[in-house]
Amino acid sequence: MSQNETLIDLIIAISKVKIKELERFDEVSMLYAIQQGCEAIAQRATKRIETLSHGGLSGRDTTEMLSMRTNVSGSELLL
């Protein structure tokens, strides 16, 4: 997967955030939408790591990547 394809996938994941949550445009709604986008990106990244692990990454590399992903939640990214 090229960098452009990865970027497109990230944009798609972010665009799937529930826009209805932004109707009031208050800070809580905006933060909630950002959190949802981060979680969607994290899920997609996890799937990609798992796919790559079957194509050449070592088990240790995959475990390290997945542990990095699970240690940073969407809410932590907002802090």
DSSP file (Angstrom, degrees, kcal/mol; ACC not computed):
  #  RESIDUE AA STRUCTURE BP1 BP2  ACC     N-H-->O    O-->H-N    N-H-->O    O-->H-N    TCO  KAPPA ALPHA  PHI   PSI    X-CA   Y-CA   Z-CA
    1    1 A M              0   0    0      0, 0.0     2,-0.0     0, 0.0     0, 0.0   0.000 360.0 360.0 360.0 128.9    0.0    0.0    0.0
    2    2 A S     >  -     0   0    0      1,-0.1     4,-2.2     4,-0.0     5,-0.2  -0.269 360.0-108.7 -77.3 167.2    1.5    3.4   -1.0
    3    3 A Q  H  > S+     0   0    0      1,-0.2     4,-2.5     2,-0.2     5,-0.2   0.874 120.7  54.5 -62.8 -36.3    1.6    6.4    1.2
    4    4 A N  H  > S+     0   0    0      2,-0.2     4,-2.5     1,-0.2    -1,-0.2   0.913 107.7  48.7 -64.1 -42.5   -1.1    8.0   -0.9
    5    5 A E  H  > S+     0   0    0      2,-0.2     4,-2.4     1,-0.2    -1,-0.2   0.900 111.4  50.4 -63.5 -39.9   -3.4    5.1   -0.4
    6    6 A T  H  X S+     0   0    0     -4,-2.2     4,-2.2     2,-0.2    -2,-0.2   0.921 110.6  49.1 -63.3 -44.1   -2.7    5.1    3.3
    7    7 A L  H  X S+     0   0    0     -4,-2.5     4,-2.4     2,-0.2    -2,-0.2   0.908 110.6  50.5 -62.0 -42.9   -3.5    8.9    3.5
    8    8 A I  H  X S+     0   0    0     -4,-2.5     4,-2.5     1,-0.2    -1,-0.2   0.916 109.2  51.4 -61.6 -43.4   -6.7    8.3    1.5
    9    9 A D  H  X S+     0   0    0     -4,-2.4     4,-2.3     1,-0.2    -1,-0.2   0.893 109.7  50.1 -60.7 -40.0   -7.7    5.6    3.9
   10   10 A L  H  X S+     0   0    0     -4,-2.2     4,-2.4     2,-0.2    -2,-0.2   0.911 110.3  49.5 -65.2 -42.0   -7.1    7.9    6.9
   11   11 A I  H  X S+     0   0    0     -4,-2.4     4,-2.4     1,-0.2    -2,-0.2   0.910 110.9  50.2 -63.2 -42.1   -9.2   10.6    5.3
   12   12 A I  H  X S+     0   0    0     -4,-2.5     4,-1.0     2,-0.2    -2,-0.2   0.922 109.9  50.6 -61.5 -44.2  -12.0    8.2    4.7
   13   13 A A  H >< S+     0   0    0     -4,-2.3     3,-0.6     1,-0.2    -2,-0.2   0.915 112.5  46.4 -61.0 -43.3  -11.9    7.0    8.3
   14   14 A I  H >< S+     0   0    0     -4,-2.4     3,-1.7     1,-0.2    -1,-0.2   0.894 107.8  56.7 -66.4 -39.0  -12.1   10.5    9.6
   15   15 A S  H 3< S+     0   0    0     -4,-2.4    -1,-0.2     1,-0.3    -2,-0.2   0.687  94.7  67.5 -68.5 -16.7  -14.9   11.5    7.2
   16   16 A K  T << S+     0   0    0     -4,-1.0    -1,-0.3    -3,-0.6    -2,-0.2   0.451  72.6 122.5 -82.7   1.4  -17.0    8.7    8.6
   17   17 A V  S <  S-     0   0    0     -3,-1.7     2,-0.8     1,-0.1    16,-0.1  -0.340  82.2 -95.2 -60.7 143.4  -17.2   10.5   12.0
   18   18 A K    >   -     0   0    0      1,-0.2     3,-1.3    15,-0.1     4,-0.2  -0.482  37.2-167.3 -66.7 105.0  -20.8   11.1   13.0
   19   19 A I  G >  S+     0   0    0     -2,-0.8     3,-2.4     1,-0.3     4,-0.2   0.788  80.3  73.3 -66.1 -27.6  -21.4   14.6   11.7
   20   20 A K  G >  S+     0   0    0      1,-0.3     3,-1.4     2,-0.2    -1,-0.3   0.810  87.2  64.0 -56.7 -28.8  -24.7   14.8   13.7
   21   21 A E  G <  S+     0   0    0     -3,-1.3     3,-0.3     1,-0.3    -1,-0.3   0.673  97.8  56.8 -68.4 -15.4  -22.5   15.1   16.8
   22   22 A L  G X  S+     0   0    0     -3,-2.4     3,-0.5    -4,-0.2    -1,-0.3   0.387  72.6 104.1 -96.6   3.4  -21.2   18.4   15.5
   23   23 A E  T <  S+     0   0    0     -3,-1.4    -1,-0.2     1,-0.3    -2,-0.1   0.869  87.7  39.8 -55.6 -39.7  -24.6   20.1   15.1
   24   24 A R  T 3  S-     0   0    0     -3,-0.3    -1,-0.3    -4,-0.2    -2,-0.1   0.710  93.6-148.4 -83.4 -19.3  -24.0   22.3   18.2
   25   25 A F    <   +     0   0    0     -3,-0.5     2,-0.1     1,-0.2    -3,-0.1   0.762  43.8 147.2  55.9  28.5  -20.4   22.9   17.4
   26   26 A D     >  -     0   0    0      1,-0.1     4,-2.2     4,-0.0     5,-0.2  -0.445  63.9-102.9 -85.8 170.4  -19.5   23.1   21.1
   27   27 A E  H  > S+     0   0    0      1,-0.2     4,-2.7     2,-0.2     5,-0.2   0.881 119.1  53.0 -62.7 -40.5  -16.2   21.9   22.4
   28   28 A V  H  > S+     0   0    0      1,-0.2     4,-2.4     2,-0.2    -1,-0.2   0.921 110.5  47.6 -63.0 -43.5  -17.5   18.6   23.8
   29   29 A S  H  > S+     0   0    0      2,-0.2     4,-2.3     1,-0.2    -1,-0.2   0.908 112.7  48.9 -63.9 -41.8  -19.1   17.7   20.5
   30   30 A M  H  X S+     0   0    0     -4,-2.2     4,-2.3     2,-0.2    -2,-0.2   0.928 112.5  47.6 -63.9 -44.6  -15.9   18.5   18.6
   31   31 A L  H  X S+     0   0    0     -4,-2.7     4,-2.5     1,-0.2    -2,-0.2   0.886 110.7  52.4 -64.6 -38.1  -13.8   16.5   21.0
   32   32 A Y  H  X S+     0   0    0     -4,-2.4     4,-2.5    -5,-0.2    -1,-0.2   0.926 109.8  48.6 -62.4 -44.3  -16.1   13.6   20.7
   33   33 A A  H  X S+     0   0    0     -4,-2.3     4,-2.2     1,-0.2    -2,-0.2   0.902 111.6  49.3 -63.6 -40.9  -16.0   13.6   16.9
   34   34 A I  H  X S+     0   0    0     -4,-2.3     4,-2.5     2,-0.2    -1,-0.2   0.917 110.4  51.2 -63.5 -42.5  -12.2   13.8   17.0
   35   35 A Q  H  X S+     0   0    0     -4,-2.5     4,-2.4     1,-0.2    -2,-0.2   0.919 109.6  49.7 -60.9 -43.9  -12.1   10.9   19.4
   36   36 A Q  H  X S+     0   0    0     -4,-2.5     4,-2.2     1,-0.2    -1,-0.2   0.901 110.9  50.1 -62.5 -40.7  -14.3    8.8   17.2
   37   37 A G  H  X S+     0   0    0     -4,-2.2     4,-2.3     2,-0.2    -1,-0.2   0.903 110.0  50.3 -63.5 -41.0  -12.1    9.6   14.2
   38   38 A C  H  X S+     0   0    0     -4,-2.5     4,-2.6     1,-0.2    -2,-0.2   0.903 110.3  49.9 -63.4 -41.1   -9.0    8.6   16.1
   39   39 A E  H  X S+     0   0    0     -4,-2.4     4,-2.3     2,-0.2    -1,-0.2   0.892 109.7  50.8 -65.6 -38.8  -10.6    5.3   17.1
   40   40 A A  H  X S+     0   0    0     -4,-2.2     4,-2.1     2,-0.2    -2,-0.2   0.909 112.0  47.4 -64.3 -41.3  -11.6    4.6   13.5
   41   41 A I  H  X S+     0   0    0     -4,-2.3     4,-2.7     2,-0.2    -2,-0.2   0.914 111.0  51.4 -64.7 -42.6   -8.0    5.3   12.4
   42   42 A A  H  X S+     0   0    0     -4,-2.6     4,-2.4     1,-0.2    -2,-0.2   0.897 109.6  49.9 -62.5 -40.8   -6.6    3.1   15.2
   43   43 A Q  H  X S+     0   0    0     -4,-2.3     4,-2.1     2,-0.2    -1,-0.2   0.922 112.3  47.1 -63.4 -43.5   -8.9    0.2   14.2
   44   44 A R  H  X S+     0   0    0     -4,-2.1     4,-2.1     1,-0.2    -2,-0.2   0.898 112.0  50.4 -65.7 -40.0   -7.9    0.5   10.5
   45   45 A A  H  X S+     0   0    0     -4,-2.7     4,-2.7     2,-0.2    -1,-0.2   0.897 108.4  52.8 -64.2 -40.2   -4.2    0.7   11.5
   46   46 A T  H  X S+     0   0    0     -4,-2.4     4,-2.4     1,-0.2    -2,-0.2   0.921 109.2  48.9 -61.7 -44.0   -4.6   -2.5   13.7
   47   47 A K  H  X S+     0   0    0     -4,-2.1     4,-2.2     1,-0.2    -1,-0.2   0.898 111.8  49.7 -61.7 -39.9   -6.1   -4.4   10.7
   48   48 A R  H  X S+     0   0    0     -4,-2.1     4,-2.8     2,-0.2    -2,-0.2   0.907 109.7  50.3 -67.1 -41.5   -3.2   -3.2    8.5
   49   49 A I  H  X S+     0   0    0     -4,-2.7     4,-2.2     1,-0.2    -2,-0.2   0.920 111.0  49.5 -60.6 -43.6   -0.6   -4.3   11.1
   50   50 A E  H  X S+     0   0    0     -4,-2.4     4,-0.9     2,-0.2    -1,-0.2   0.892 111.2  49.6 -63.7 -39.0   -2.3   -7.7   11.3
   51   51 A T  H >< S+     0   0    0     -4,-2.2     3,-0.8     1,-0.2     4,-0.4   0.929 112.2  47.5 -64.1 -45.3   -2.3   -8.0    7.5
   52   52 A L  H ><>S+     0   0    0     -4,-2.8     5,-1.5     1,-0.2     3,-1.5   0.837 102.6  63.9 -65.0 -32.3    1.4   -7.1    7.3
   53   53 A S  H ><5S+     0   0    0     -4,-2.2     3,-0.5     1,-0.3    -1,-0.2   0.791 101.6  50.8 -65.0 -25.6    2.2   -9.5   10.1
   54   54 A H  T <<5S+     0   0    0     -4,-0.9    -1,-0.3    -3,-0.8    -2,-0.2   0.571 110.0  53.0 -84.4  -8.7    1.1  -12.3    7.8
   55   55 A G  T < 5S-     0   0    0     -3,-1.5    -1,-0.2    -4,-0.4    -2,-0.2   0.214 135.0 -50.4-114.8  16.6    3.3  -11.0    5.0
   56   56 A G  T < 5S+     0   0    0     -3,-0.5    -3,-0.2     1,-0.4     2,-0.1   0.259  90.0 120.8 143.2 -20.4    6.7  -10.7    6.6
   57   57 A L      < -     0   0    0     -5,-1.5    -1,-0.4    -8,-0.1     2,-0.1  -0.479  63.6-115.4 -71.1 145.9    6.7   -8.9    9.9
   58   58 A S     >  -     0   0    0     -2,-0.1     4,-2.3     1,-0.1     5,-0.2  -0.388  22.3-112.1 -75.4 160.2    8.1  -10.9   12.7
   59   59 A G  H  > S+     0   0    0      1,-0.2     4,-2.5     2,-0.2     5,-0.2   0.864 119.0  54.0 -58.4 -37.2    5.8  -11.8   15.6
   60   60 A R  H  > S+     0   0    0      2,-0.2     4,-2.4     1,-0.2    -1,-0.2   0.925 108.1  48.7 -65.2 -44.9    7.8   -9.6   17.9
   61   61 A D  H  > S+     0   0    0      1,-0.2     4,-2.4     2,-0.2    -2,-0.2   0.924 112.8  48.2 -60.0 -45.2    7.4   -6.6   15.5
   62   62 A T  H  X S+     0   0    0     -4,-2.3     4,-2.8     1,-0.2     5,-0.2   0.919 110.9  50.2 -63.1 -44.6    3.7   -7.1   15.3
   63   63 A T  H  X S+     0   0    0     -4,-2.5     4,-2.2     1,-0.2    -1,-0.2   0.912 111.4  49.0 -61.0 -43.0    3.3   -7.5   19.1
   64   64 A E  H  X S+     0   0    0     -4,-2.4     4,-2.0     2,-0.2    -1,-0.2   0.914 112.4  47.8 -63.3 -43.2    5.3   -4.2   19.6
   65   65 A M  H  X S+     0   0    0     -4,-2.4     4,-2.2     1,-0.2    -2,-0.2   0.928 112.5  48.2 -64.3 -45.0    3.2   -2.4   17.1
   66   66 A L  H  X S+     0   0    0     -4,-2.8     4,-2.3     1,-0.2    -1,-0.2   0.875 110.7  51.4 -65.1 -36.0   -0.1   -3.6   18.5
   67   67 A S  H  X S+     0   0    0     -4,-2.2     4,-1.2    -5,-0.2    -1,-0.2   0.876 109.1  50.8 -69.5 -35.1    1.0   -2.7   22.0
   68   68 A M  H  X S+     0   0    0     -4,-2.0     4,-0.5     2,-0.2    -2,-0.2   0.912 111.1  49.7 -64.4 -41.0    1.9    0.8   20.9
   69   69 A R  H >< S+     0   0    0     -4,-2.2     3,-0.8     1,-0.2    -2,-0.2   0.899 112.0  46.3 -65.0 -42.0   -1.5    1.1   19.3
   70   70 A T  H 3< S+     0   0    0     -4,-2.3    -1,-0.2     1,-0.2    -2,-0.2   0.695 105.3  61.3 -78.3 -16.6   -3.4   -0.1   22.4
   71   71 A N  H 3< S+     0   0    0     -4,-1.2     2,-0.6     1,-0.2    -1,-0.2   0.599 101.0  57.7 -82.9 -10.6   -1.4    2.2   24.7
   72   72 A V  S << S-     0   0    0     -3,-0.8    -1,-0.2    -4,-0.5     2,-0.1  -0.899  71.8-175.9-123.5 101.8   -2.6    5.4   22.9
   73   73 A S     >  -     0   0    0     -2,-0.6     4,-1.6    -3,-0.1     3,-0.2  -0.436  41.2-103.6 -88.7 168.2   -6.4    5.7   22.9
   74   74 A G  H  > S+     0   0    0      1,-0.2     4,-0.9     2,-0.2    -1,-0.1   0.884 121.9  53.0 -57.5 -40.9   -8.3    8.5   21.1
   75   75 A S  H  4 S+     0   0    0      1,-0.2     4,-0.5     2,-0.2     3,-0.4   0.857 106.2  52.9 -67.6 -33.6   -8.9   10.3   24.4
   76   76 A E  H >4 S+     0   0    0      1,-0.2     3,-0.9     2,-0.2    -1,-0.2   0.837 102.8  59.0 -69.0 -31.2   -5.2   10.3   25.2
   77   77 A L  H 3< S+     0   0    0     -4,-1.6    -1,-0.2     1,-0.2    -2,-0.2   0.789 101.0  56.5 -66.1 -25.9   -4.4   11.8   21.9
   78   78 A L  T 3<        0   0    0     -4,-0.9    -1,-0.2    -3,-0.4    -2,-0.2   0.639 360.0 360.0 -80.9 -14.4   -6.6   14.8   22.8
   79   79 A L    <         0   0    0     -3,-0.9    -1,-0.2    -4,-0.5    -2,-0.1   0.486 360.0 360.0 -78.6 360.0   -4.7   15.6   26.0
